[in-house]
């Protein structure tokens, strides 16, 4: 019997017991399937080390145990990383992002109604923090044209969104961010 046939027999005889072993030790069934798949991948790569007969299953349990340990350590790392990310996002955002949805939609709708170049000049200046000379370089136009378009785009955006700070849907930061000063 060649090694492929032998491995198929080991797989067929041990898949269900290993799956049960893994299912009892993880929270999600998909994780158990991953553990068993990883166990058999290791067994395939190290098939020359797999002991014969009744010791095969014991060897596979040992491999599965180490795969589970790695799985649990990975889960703990992911949880710590997720917690750090949540803390950073809370520190940056602070407010509930859902409270800004209507404002963001109003601004996006107004931006969509601007011409392509005006919209690009405005977003590069306000969102990306570029100076008019930098925007001019990005767009391949002169800085005077950028300043003119920026002034026109801001005025048009104010018309579309409004500049009444008490009106719902108004995003003052989009309209009032000053143009970065540049050496002229």
N, C-alpha and C positions, 0 to 999 in steps of 0.2 A: 504494500500500500504506500503510495507516495505521500509527501508531506501535506499537500493540498487536501487530499481525502482525509488524512488523519486530523487536520485542523477542522474540517467540516464536521467530523464526528465529535470532536471536543466541543465545538460551538453548539451543535444540536443537543448534546447531553447536558450542557451547563448553562445554556442561555436562561431558561426559566428560573433555576435556583438563584443565579446571580441577579436577575431582574427583581426577584422577590427580596433578596438581600438589600439591594439598593433602594427599592420602594419603601422599605421600612426605615430608611435612614435619611431620606430627603423629604422636603416639603412638597415638591411638585413632581408629578409622574414624568414629565419631560426631562427633568434633571436625572431621574433614575435611568432613563433610556440613554442619556449622554454618558453616565458613569459606566454602564454596561458596554456601550460602544467603545469608550476609551479603554476599558479593561481588555476587550478582545483585540483592539488595535495593538496594545502593548504585547499581548500574547502572540499575535501574529509576528510582530517584529522580533520577539524573543523566543520564537517557537522552538528553537534548538535547546532552550533552557527549561521548557515545560517538562515536568517530571511525568513519567508514564503511570498508567493505571489509576488507582484510587487517589493518588496524591495530586492529580491534575486539578481537581476541584479545590482542594485546599490551597494550592498555589494560586489559582484564580481568585479565591477569596482574599488572599493576601494582597494581590494586585489591586483588587476592587477596594479594599480597605484604604490603601494608599491613594487611590484615585479619589475616593470620598473625602479623605483628609484634605487633599488639594482643592477639591470642590468647595468644601466648607471654608477653608482659608480664603479662597477667591471671593466667596460670598461676603465674608467679613470685610475684606478689602473694598469691595464694591459698596458696601453699606457705609463704611467710613468715608470713602470718596464722595458718596451721595450726600452725606451729612455735611461735609465741608462745602460742597457746592451749594447746598441749600442755605447754609450760613452766609456764604459770599453773596448769593443772590438777594437774600434778605437785607444784607448791609447795603448793597448797591441800590436795590429797588425800593425797599421799605414799604411802599404802598401796594395795595392790591392791584395787580395789572388789569383786572377786570373792570376797575373803575374808570380806566382810560379808554375803553374800547370805543365808545361813541365818539370821543374826541379824535382818536386815531382814524376812525372811519371817515369822519368829516374832512380831516386834513388830506387823507389819501384820495378821497373823491375830488377835492379841490385841486390837488396836485395833478391828478389825471386830466383835468380840464385845461391845464396849462400846455403851452407848446412844448415839444420835446426839449429844445435847447434851453428855454426858460426854466423848465422843471429841473434839468440837469445842473444848470448854474446854481439854482437855489439849493438843491440837495447837496451838491458838492460843497457849497459854502457853509450851510447851516449844519447838516448832519455829519459831514466829513471834516469840517473845520478848516477848509482850505482858504487861503487868501485869494483875492481876485486874480492876481498874477499867476498863481498856481492853477487856478481853474482855467485860465486862459491857455496855459501850457497843456493841460489835460485835453481841452477841447480843440486846440489848434486855432484859436482866435486871439485877438489882441485884448489886453487888460481893460481898455476903455469900453470895448463892446461888452465885456463881462459885467463891468460896473453898471452900465446902462440896462442890460438885461436883468441883472439882479434887482435893481430898483423897480423896474417894471414888473418883474415876477412877484416881488413882495407886495406891491400895490394890488396886483390882480388877485393874489392869494387872500389878502385882507378883504377884498370885495366878495370873494367866494365864501370864505369862512366867517368873516365878520371880525370886528375888533372890539366888540362889547365884551369886556371881561366877565360879565355876569351871565352871558348867554351860555346855555349848555352846548357842548360840542366845540367850544373854543379852546385852542391850544396856544396859550400865549407864548410859550417857549419857542415855538416854530416861527412865530411872527416877530419876536422881539430880540432874538439872538443877534448881537451886534456883529457887523462885518469885521473880521480881524483887521487890525491896523497893519498897514504895510508901508515900508519906506518908499516914498515916491521920488 
